[in-house]
């Protein structure tokens, strides 16, 4: 019996500090290591308590991503938005191709928030 795997998601665990500016810089390439033109996509991401939680604790909209034609994608949030409690959460990043509305999950995994000391 033949099978195929349509899951593109890269497993990537993220560890960050509570109430610190969040900035994650990623470089995306295709299977031939050519940079992907990310200006052809919109992006979004959510952080949830569990993989099946119905409520997002933290949301990254397309405006929280900077992207270019050279495959560089930066995901950011201001320190004032990073107020969720320290703990282990789950996230994923979805990309939507603007030309045909194809939605793909590109990355996901644990989103670990460490407790900060200084306020």
C-alpha positions in Angstrom: 0.0 0.0 0.0 1.3 3.5 -0.9 1.2 6.4 1.4 1.9 10.1 1.2 2.6 12.7 3.9 1.1 16.1 3.3 2.4 17.6 6.6 5.1 20.2 5.9 5.3 21.4 9.6 8.8 21.7 11.0 9.0 20.9 14.7 10.5 23.9 16.4 10.4 24.5 20.2 10.6 28.1 21.3 11.8 29.4 24.7 11.3 33.0 25.6 11.1 35.3 28.7 7.9 36.6 30.1 7.6 40.4 29.6 10.6 40.6 27.2 10.4 41.7 23.6 9.9 38.6 21.5 11.8 38.4 18.2 12.2 35.1 16.2 14.2 35.3 13.0 13.7 32.4 10.5 15.0 31.7 7.0 12.8 29.6 4.8 14.0 27.6 1.7 12.4 25.1 -0.6 13.5 21.5 -1.0 16.3 22.7 -3.3 17.5 25.2 -0.7 16.3 28.2 -2.8 14.9 31.0 -0.7 11.1 31.2 -0.7 9.5 34.5 -1.7 7.6 35.2 1.5 5.9 38.3 0.2 3.5 36.0 -1.6 2.1 34.8 1.8 0.3 36.0 4.9 1.2 34.5 8.3 -0.5 34.0 11.6 0.3 32.1 14.8 -1.4 31.3 18.1 -0.2 30.1 21.5 -2.5 27.9 23.4 -2.5 26.1 26.8 -2.9 22.7 25.2 -3.0 21.5 21.6 -6.8 21.3 21.8 -7.5 24.5 23.8 -10.2 26.6 22.2 -8.8 29.9 23.4 -5.5 31.5 22.3 -3.4 33.0 25.0 -1.3 34.9 22.6 -1.9 35.7 18.9 0.5 36.8 16.2 -1.3 38.4 13.2 0.3 39.1 9.8 1.3 42.5 11.0 3.5 40.8 13.7 5.6 39.3 10.9 8.1 41.0 8.6 9.0 39.0 5.5 11.0 39.4 2.3 11.6 37.8 -1.1 14.8 36.2 0.2 13.1 33.8 2.6 13.6 35.9 5.8 10.7 35.8 8.2 10.7 37.6 11.6 8.0 37.1 14.1 7.8 39.8 16.8 5.7 41.0 19.8 6.3 43.9 22.1 7.3 43.2 25.7 3.9 44.6 26.9 2.2 41.9 24.9 4.3 39.1 26.4 2.4 38.9 29.7 1.2 35.3 29.7 2.2 33.3 32.8 5.4 31.3 32.8 4.8 27.8 31.6 4.8 25.3 28.7 2.3 26.0 25.9 1.8 25.0 22.2 1.9 27.1 19.1 2.0 26.8 15.3 2.6 29.1 12.4 0.3 29.1 9.4 1.1 30.5 6.0 -1.6 31.4 3.5 -0.5 31.8 -0.1 -2.3 35.0 -1.3 -2.6 33.9 -5.0 -4.8 30.8 -4.3 -5.6 30.9 -0.5 -3.7 27.7 0.2 -3.2 27.3 3.9 -0.2 25.3 5.3 1.2 24.9 8.8 4.9 25.5 8.5 6.1 25.2 12.0 4.9 24.3 15.5 5.9 22.8 18.8 6.3 23.9 22.4 6.2 27.6 23.3 8.0 27.8 26.6 7.7 31.0 28.6 10.3 31.5 31.4 9.5 33.6 34.5 11.2 37.0 34.6 12.4 38.6 37.8 12.8 42.3 36.9 9.6 44.3 36.3 
